[in-house]
């Protein structure tokens, strides 16, 4: 179903100073280490600001990475409310087929609440070791790996805990997470299309892989801000929001996070506590910030490795913009902010749409990986360039499969098939072609440079995809509910 519009208002009417939002936008766009993709700000139940940096767009699904975990937690809340899952049930009780294999007492003592709160007793990420123990079923591999300490005593950010939690929910509900959430939550919230990556077992990952719009992030945050009530109807069990968003395990001494202040405030059920409020978040800057003291929600998608920097900018610029009372006489400021948000855009790459001279040399030219292999995408074996009646096309061949992309005029050229991408750039000079390829349903872009004299290409990720997919898989799964 299509999403119903959120109630909207001017910033001033909800006590939001537009100059603070401008300052936040200025800071985001000035930061060399942050590529913003979208922003939505809710205050007092109203959408007061929203914008997408073209070529990203409002109706575009975006890979949320570990922000997916907060949707899994929400499914857990529903399952607990329906009596399908008990927080104090042993995890092994949901997988009787592994009963004989799992003999370690700590593994057998692990409860649902422990995998929900990243306190399984392991002291570090276990994904690689669990996968090595059982590549077909990560749950079994995880349970075969004895915890280092008693469950509930130590925090470790650990993907198999959430995968196991998601597997429990999918087992007791008899379907996917998406199917379970759709009728009970997503439709009622007015959330449109979503899609979730599945693992080898056929289960949706739970810990990552959800693709959804920024609007869906904002609605989830607003649901939690309203204690699980939406438009007067209780969707989440009473008490669930308080339970999921309180500290269940201390992570203040977690060396893995270094000086990341907002990652050392405690962990709930797939939610992080923060200096202000709490949040779900995902790699490269996907955020659902819930700020009860400010009665606000901030949804962000981006591409950055500096997630703490992003939060610092929110605290520095947006927090002071949330005032206690409506503002008057701010029509011009609100209008200017709306106009700015409507024309947000990522700077396109520089380059000419055709080679300056040596056109004949470029048409039909082929390029091999510099150094013999493309380190960032090892199965990307060749790049070819050709001239068409309407312009130029660059073809990336990976594992024998070609991906043809147009080189357009200045700006971004958006292509929907065979997958949603945007291309910009062109010829830097007569001997060098450089294009940027944005995979629009992800936070990722690939920089491809071809050298005519050398006959070679380089391809470098600006942010590296965590799941190491082939290029053609850099999109939301098509089989979605």
C-alpha positions, 0 to 999 in steps of 0.5 A: 500500500502507499504511505499516507502522508504524515501530518505536516506543519511549519517549523515555527508552529511547532517551536522549531527555529528554521535557522537551526535546521539551516545550520545543520544542513550547512554543517552536513554539506560542509563536512568532507566525511559525510554524504547526506542522502535524506533528512526528516524532522518530526516535532509534536507529531508533525513533519516540519522539515524533509529533504532528499539530496538528489539523485536520492528521492522520497520514494526510494528504498534505502538499505538501512544496515543495522537500523534493521535491528530496531525493526526486528526488536519491534517484531519481538515486542509484538510476538511477546505481546501475543504470547509467542515468545518469552523473554526468559525462555532459553534460546535453545528451547526454540530449536529442539533439533539442535538440543543434542548438539548444544552441550555447553552450559552457558549456551544452554543458559542463554535466554531470549532477552540476552540475544535481544540485548547483545549480552549473549556472554560472548566478548566479541563479534562471532559472525565469522566463527559461527559461520565457519562452524555451520555455513548452512545455519548460522543459528546452529553455528552461533549456539555451538560457539560457547560464550566466554562469560555468563550470559547477561554479564557482558556486552558485545555487538554481535550479529548472530545474536540478532540473527538468532532472535529473528530466527525465533520470531520467524519460527514461531510466526511461521513466516518472514519478519516482513510478513509478520510486521506487515499486517500488525504494524507496517500497514497500520503505520502507513508504511509502503514497500519494504524489502529484506535480504535473506540469508542462505537458510531462506530467513530474513537476516534480522540484523541487517538487510532491510530496505525502506524509505526515510518515511518508514524510519520516521514513522517507526521513531514516531511510534516509539515516541508515542509509546507504541500508540498510532493515531489513537490505536495501540500497536505495540504492547503496553510497556514494550517501548519502555522495556526496549529502550532502557539500558539492559547491558552496560557498554561503557567500557567497550573498547571496540567503540573507542571514544564514540560517546554515543555508543557507550551509553548502554544498550536496550533491545536493539536500540542504543541509548544516547546523550540525548534520547535513544536511537536505532542506527545502521552502518554509514549513517542510517539513523532513527533518533528518538528525542523524548525530551524534545518531543521530536524524531530525526530520521537520517540516511547517509554515506559516512564512516563518521557516524559520531560526527553526524550525531555531534552535528545533530546535538550542536545544531538541531537540539538548540532549534527545538524550543518550548513554544511556537515561534511567531513572525517566521514565515519568511524563514520557514519558506526559505528553509522549505525552498532549500530542502526542495532543491537539495542535491549531491554535487555531480562529478566533473567531466565532459560528456564526450572525449575532447579529441581521440573520439575514435580511440575511445569508441570500442575501447576496453580496459583491464583492472590496473594491477591485474585485479580490482581489489575493491570488487574482485570479480569486476574483470573489464570495463568497455566504452562505446559511442552510441547515437545518443551519447556514450555508454560504459559497460562494467563486466563482472563475473561474465555479466555486463552492466551497461550505464549511460554517460549523460550530460552535466548532472546525474543520469538516473537509470532504473534497470537493470538496477537503480543507479545514477551516473555522473562524470565524464572525460577529465581529459583526452586520455582519462574517463572518470565516472561516479556510479551511485547505487540508489537503493544503498548508501554506496557509490563506486568511482571508476576511472579508465586510462586510455594510454595504459588500457586499465581501469580502477574501481574504488568504493567510497564506502565499502558494502558490508555484505560484499554483493555483486554489482547487480545485487546492489538493490533491494530484493524484488520479492518483497511484501 
